[in-house]
Amino acid sequence: MHYQLLFCDEAGESHWREVEVPLSEQVFAPPAQDILVSAPDAAQAMIWLRLEAGWNEPIHPTPKRQLLICLSGRIRVTASDGEARDFGPGDCWRMEDTSGKGHHTCVTGTGAFDCAIVQFD
């Protein structure tokens, strides 16, 4: 299991990195059998978000550290260093570029892009 991390370096440039999520076998929901689970990551809020077809925003940093989980539709996100990643249903993007130049997002599909966002701050 993995997610795409967008982060900002000391010079204010944003970059991508794929992060593997470590899982360990644990009792999670007794009396069910053990399952593979990650360590918990404390969250503050969860929101639903829709970007309509044609959405194309200017470059900006993320307002909070957050994790986007794509439910439907497609987007392309370009880091300030020029590297782009495409996201569709089931893909996860963790935003930690809260400073610096930020990133650009546009809807690439013909329909709306729907997602759930978990905010950490």
Secondary structure, DSSP 8 states (H G I E B T S, - for coil): -EEEEEEE-TTS-EEEEEEE---EEE--STTS--EEE------SEEEEEEE-TT-B---B--SS-EEEEEEES-EEEEETTS-EEEE-TT-EEEEE--SSS-EEEEE-SSS-EEEEEEE--
